[in-house]
Amino acid sequence: MKAVKIGSQILVMFVLSLLFAAVPAQAATLEKGIVSFSLEANADSYEGADVTGDGKKDLVEWIQSEDYSSYTLKINGETIKIWNQNAWANIVLIKNKGYLAIGTEIADGKTTWGLYKVDKGQLGCVYKGQNAIDKKILAKSGFCYYADGYDMFTPIKVSGNVLYADLMVATKSLGQIKVKGLKLVLKNGKFTLDKAAGKASARLLIKNKGPKEAGFKAKKSFKVYKKAGSSQKAGTVKKKAEFSISKAAIIKKQLYVYVKAGKTKGWVKLTKKTMVKQKGALVWG
């Protein structure tokens, strides 16, 4: 009788060990339609999203090596892709479908970000973030990661068929700026960046004060317009005038920023040329 009891305990322990081996110890978190994987756990999982399009919930695992040198994406136990550089991921849940939001840092100082679906064990990109803006107006001529510039989208929330995302971007005109609340609209299986403006801000490194949200100083005079993309003039920001930014919009890959300098306010399109004496800088946190 005692032998049977001991045997049953061993069997239970064996089954439990299989369960713990099969499923990562930590579960990802879901908030406002966005699934976030832990940056600290070596293995994180979520089992409430259909990322393969078959109408069933899939087990999505995001696994990082102990030295953070590689990242692995698994779907239902199958390895889909391994990244041998820094990478991060979210799942975006829209109308019972899951889209993988994946960003990477590439060795040559470039970054990528996109929305993906999984089909027959392969990742298929449905939106490339690095193609959202004209590369000519970006620092290093494209999405980048270097000393004081970093380009990336961050999913924030989902409402209906709209993904709201924040954008950090290094521009040649103003330096590093952040745009909050841009809209990526899903329609007929495709994501489109809406023209609606998001909230814009920038931080400057002020001598003896550190990073502060402060006004830019115009390097030369420039005209502003009543609407983003319009030709109706609203005034001129004069050389050496201090101005602030409050909104930004992306229209046909061009980045427009709403500025205010005293009583003068309006939209200006960013270009390949420097507009300010001191540019915005990348500040983490």
N, C-alpha and C positions, 0 to 999 in steps of 0.2 A: 504493500500500500504506500509505504514511504517512497519507494523507488518511482512509483507512478506519479506521486506528487512532485518530486524533484524533476522528473522528466517534463511535466507540464510547465513548471517554472522556466526551465531551459527553453522550451518551445516558445513561450510568451516573450522571453528576452530576445530570442532569435528574430521573431516577427517584428518586434519593436526596433531592433537594430536595422532591419531592412527598410522600414518606413523612414527612419531618420537618415539613412544613407541615400534614399531615393529623392527626398525633398529637402531643399536648402533650409537651414535652421531659421532664417529670418524672412519674414514676408514683407513685400513692398507695401507702400502706403498709397491710398487713393484719396484725393481731395479735389473737389471741383472739376471732376472729369479727367484729372491728370494723375497717372500712376508714377510715383517717384521711387527709384531704387536707391538703397542706402549707399553712400560713398565710403562707408566704413566696413560694411559686411563683405566678406570674401565671396559670399553667394547670397543672392536675393531672388525672390520669385513672386509671381502673381498668376492667379488661375481664374481670373474673371473677365478676360477679354478674348474676343474672337479676332485674332490677327491673321488667320488663314482664309477667312471668308467662307467657311463651310457651315456657318450657323452654330458652331459649337464653341464652348469656352476652351481656350488653350492654356497650357502651362508654359509660361514664359519665364526663363531663368537668365539672369544677368550675373556672370561670374567673373571676378577679377583675381588675378594671380596675387600671391602674397607680397610681391615686390612692386605691384601696380604696373608691370611692364606689358601685360596683355589682358584683353577683355574678351569674354566668350558669350555669345548669344545662343541659347538653346530654346527650341520650341518642341514641347511634348517629348523631351528627352533627346531630340536630335540636334546636333550641333549645326547651326545655320551659318555662323561666321565667327572668325577669331580676328581681333584687331591687335597688332603688335605695336601699338602706340596708345597714347592717352585717348580714352573714349568715354562717353557718357550716354545714358539712354533714359527715355521716359516712354510711357504708353499713353496715347491720347484716345479717349473713349468718346466716339461720336455716333449716336443712333445705333447702339448695339454692335458697332464695329470698332476694332482697335487698330490704331496706326502707331508704328514705332517711330519715335522722334530720336534720332541718333546724331550725335556730334562727335567730331574727332579733331585731334591736333596732329598734323602731319609733320614729318621730320624737317622739311625745308621751311618751316615757319608759316605754313598755310593751315587754315582750319576749314572744316566742312560742317554743314548741318542740313538735315533733310528729314522728310516724313516718308516712311516706308510701309509697304504691305508685304506679306509673305505668301508666295505662290509656288507650290511644288518644291518646297524646301529652299527656295531662293528669295533673296531680298529684292524687291522692286521699288525703286524710288518714285514717289508720286509728287514730290515737291522738293526742289533744291534751293535751300535758303541762300547759298552763295551766289545764285543767279538772280536774286531779287533786285540788286542794285547794279548800276553801271560800274564796272570794275575800275574804269578810268578815274573815278572821283574818290576811290578808296585808297588809303595808305597802302603802300606796297602793291598797289594795283590788284587788289582782290582780297577775299577773306583771309585774315592773317592773325598771327600770334607772335608778337615780338615785344621789345622793351616797354613801350607805352601805348600799344595798340592791340585790341582784341576784338574780333568779330564773331558774334554768335547770337542765335535766337534761343530764347528760353520759354517753353510753354507755361502759361500761367493758369488758364481756366478754359472750360468749354461751356458754351451756351448755345443750345440748339445745334445748328450746323456750323457754328463759328468757333474757331480756336483763337483765343487771345494770347498773344506772345509779346515778350519784351525783346528788344534788339539792342545789343551793344555793337557799336560800329566805329571804326577809326577812319576819319575822313581827312582828305588833304586840305580842305578849307578850314575846318574848325578843330581838328584833332578828334579825340575820343568823345563821343556823345552817347547818351542812352535814350531810347525811345520806348515808352511803356504803353501797352494796350493796342498794338497793331492787330488787325483782324485778318486771319486766314480763313477764307470761306470755302466750305466743301460743297461742291455741286456736281452731280453726275460723275462721282468718283474722282474729281479733280479739285485740287486746292488752288485758290486764287487769292493774291494779296489785295485786300480792299484799299481804295484810295483814301479812306477816312484817316484823319490824323491821330497820332498818339501823343502822349505827354512827353516832352523832350527836356533833358537837363544835361549839364556838363559840370565837371569839377576841374578847377585849375589848381596847380601847386603854387601857393602863395608863399613868398619868402618869409621865413621865420614863423609861419602860421600853418604850414602843411596844406593838405587838400581842402579846398573850400568851394562851395557853389558860389561863384562870383561872376561878374559881368565880363564879357569879352571886350577887347579894345580894337576897333577897326584899324587895320593896317592901311587901308585906302577907302575912299568913298564907294558906296555901292547902292543901287536902287532896290527898293522893295515894292511888292505888288499886292493888290487887294486879295487875290486868291492864289492858291498854289497852282502853278501852271498857266496863269492868265497873263495878259499883256497890259492890264489896266494898272497904271502906276499909283502907288500910295505914298511915295516920298523918297527921300534919300538919306541914308545913314552916312554922316560925314566922317572923313578921316580923323582918327584919334578919338572918335566918340565911343563911349561905353554902351554896350547893348547886351540884352539878355535874350535867351531863347526859351520858349514855352511849349511849342508844338512842332511836330515834324510829320511829313507825309511822303510816301513813295508813289510816284505817278510815272508810269512808263519807264521804270528803272531809274528815274531821276529823284534825288532826295531834296525836298523842300523844307525849309525851316522858318518858323514864324518868329520874328525878332521884334524887339521893342527898344528904342533908343530915345528917351525923353518922350516927346509927343509923337514921334515918328514910329509907326509900327506897320508891319506887313510881312509878306512872304518873300524869301530869296532862295534861288536855286543854288545848291552847292556845286562847285566846279573843281577843276584840277589845280586851281591856284589857292594859295594861302590867303585867307581873308582877315586874319587877326594877328596881333603882335605876340600873343601867348596862347598856345593851343590847349584844349582839354586833354587831361592825362588819364591813363588807366589807373584806377584805384579800386582794389578789391574790398569787398565788404560794404 
